[in-house]
Amino acid sequence: MKISVPYVLIIALLIKCCCCESEQYRGNSIGKLNSYHHQVSGDVFAINETSLLIANFNYDGNGVDTFFWAGTNNRPGPVGFIVPNEYGKTDVLGRYFNKDITISLSDGKKLTDIKWFAIYDLTKQSTFGDVYIPDEFLPPKPQEITQLSSRSHGVSSGPLQLIDAKTIRIPKFTYNGAGTDTYFWVGVGPLPSTKGHKVPDEYGYLDPLRVYVEETINVELPGQLTIFDIDWFSIFNVATGENYGSATIPDNPNVPPSLTKTYAYKSSLPNCIQLHRDFQASWEIFGPQITIQLAGQIGEDDYLAFGMSGASNKARMVGADVTIAYIDGARGAATDYNITAEAACVKVLGQYRGVCRDELVGGQDNNQLHTVERIDGVTIITYRRTLISSDPGDKEYKTNGTSHMIWAIGRLDKKKEPFFHDVYPRGSTAIELVPKEPFYNCVQFSYSNKDKREPWETTRIIDRTLRTYTATLGPAGGKRGYRGITGNPSSGLAWYINGDLIPELWMQRGLTYAFIVHGGNDPHSPEFYNPLIITDEPHGGFDRLKEEEQKNVRVLAGIQFTLRGQPRPTAAGALCLKRHKGIDRRLDDNFPTFKKFNRSLLLDCDKGDPALLEVTPNSSWPDVVYYNSYTHSNMGWKIHIVDSFNLLHSSAIHSSAALVAPICILFVIYHHFILL
């Protein structure tokens, strides 16, 4: 990622914007409400074919039987129909004071079907205010424009669609991904040029574009930028100045206004870099210290991670020196972490490995928390640290040359420790900490109702004849997988039982069941050592708990205690792991079902025998218990313990439960386990 002075890059873009009206685009103006009674006033805009925005709406609320009213006659009168209020209800109108409201016609009616809109009292048959729809009025709607020109690198698409003032849809988009520094790029002028502005991809990333093969995607213009401020949209290589394909944006298209809101946050520090649509970092070096401010549009249980890469010339997680920043209620944290393995912090043969606080690995927290605030969903944390630290795991913040930084957004566990990140770049972010001129390319945060995809369907294995389960590991499946199914943050890996991702299991009391466990048996591995356990609490990670916390957990299987009361796992078998086959893990949520996601994975097994964990639920077992990992939290899910299988359960057998995975059959035969 190359850095250049942003003022030169965006000045042409701003020229056109400055020439436009400074007011926010609200839709196609119909006119001002004519005011007759009860202090009615406001400006009326058409948002689309069925909806109106009434801006700065006023009404004193003193009418007896007053409604939003519309009709097809030449003027307002008793013949018409009620338009539901902003909540979709046909209640008598109350008081409004300078309020912006959006209302929609019901029963399939369109604005082109009516001649006027009014605030009308049905009992008194009196019009308090109205506006007339102009003849041949055209409400805003998505506009279809030309397709991307095909210049090079396989760029092609269907006709682009301007969905609203900030959103561009690219149907059947294809690009071979071979450009070195290529982005979605917009600007002003007759042709695409380097004097433009980067547009985040469909996931909000500002990385060079990946490979696309006939994918239909939506991209949103950043900050306060709208399609009225640009002349072209391009697939553009910033390093070489090449336009791989572009489309011209027509002047003043009649499109709906965007529902995206922008927040007027601006860092007070002189340097700022936009890392992602929802994350920016700013900094200033003064004397031997650097002040860093992290700002992110994240949830209350999320964290922001930012720091020096483990390698001097590229992104590397292992060896990195990062800060984990978050807000916990009224308190904030900017904690110094050292990364020695790509896993949550675990104790490996007496030493802490993984993403661990400096204090656990022989160092000290060199960050000094300065300010903490959360405004309109944006978490803002400022901290200071010395440029050079005496801790062996800390990196030097250099005042000359290029520094490679890594960053991420993820979820916190119940102890406010970082779980595996959800949002992260493919490469490092290269910045000059002391640029010749202040570097600032950050834009205002924007919020919209982003695509919230439903979790994959939960698998339920309910089979009275099934006695053997094969437990392997695999990716947790993004927000639609483990996190979406359980509501808990994910460690990145999860249990696959008989080939399914964290299915719910049903077992009958008094019967014996066997788990053939392939969770890894190398205790030196912080990532891939996962003995299977069954307990009465949902999170697992028994080895990570303090001694007092362990006493509150009822262990049902998978752990033995020594004479001194020390826990020892009993079900650690050779690793079988499903891996991504050359697919970016950040795209896991693109798979509509787990079945399709599972087909994209490749099973890889180490040499060695699996472990056998036999369990016989009895009357003392709770009705719901949990299978999990001994070393890592949040990798498994529920086991339902029943006294008997009723007819409903017998008829609800999941198709995958009736078939034991081939690997299970092989190992069952190998170990001569025949369970009836």
Buried (B, 14 or more C-beta within 10 A) or exposed (E): BEBEBBEEBBEBBBEBBEEEEEEEBBBBEBBBBBBBBBBBBBBBBBBBBBBBBBBBBBBBEEBEEBBBBBBEEEEBBEEBBBBBBBEEEEEEBEEBEEBBBBBBBEEEBEBEBBBBBBBBBBEEEBBBBBBBBEEEEEBBBBBEBEBBBEBBBBBBBBBBBBBBBBBBBBBBBBBBEEBEBBBBBBBBBEEBBBBBBBBBBBBBBBBBBBEBEEBBBEBBBBBBBBBBBBBBBBBBBBEEEBBBBBBBBBEEBBBBBBBBEBBEBEBEBBBBBBBBBBBBBBBBBEEEEBBBBBBBBBEEBBBBBBBBBBBBEEBBBEBBBBBBBBBEEEEBBBBBBBBBBEBBBBBBEEEBBBBBBBBBBEBEBBBEBBEBEBEEBBBBBBBBBBBEBEBEBBBEBBEEEBBBBBBBBBBBBEEEBBBBBBBBBEEBBBBBBBBEEEBBBBBBBBBBEEEEBEBBEBBBBBBBEBBBBBBBBBBBBBBBBBBBBBEBBBBBBBBBBBBBBBBBBBBBBEEEBBBBBBBBBBEEBBBBBBBBBBBBBBBBBBBBBEEEEBEEBEBBBBBEEEEEEEBEBBBBBBBBBBBBEEBEBBEBBBBEEBEEBBEBBEBEEBEBEBBBBEBEBEEEBEEEBBBBBBBBBBBBBBBBBBEEBEEEBEEBBBEBBEEBBEBBEEBBEEEEBEEE
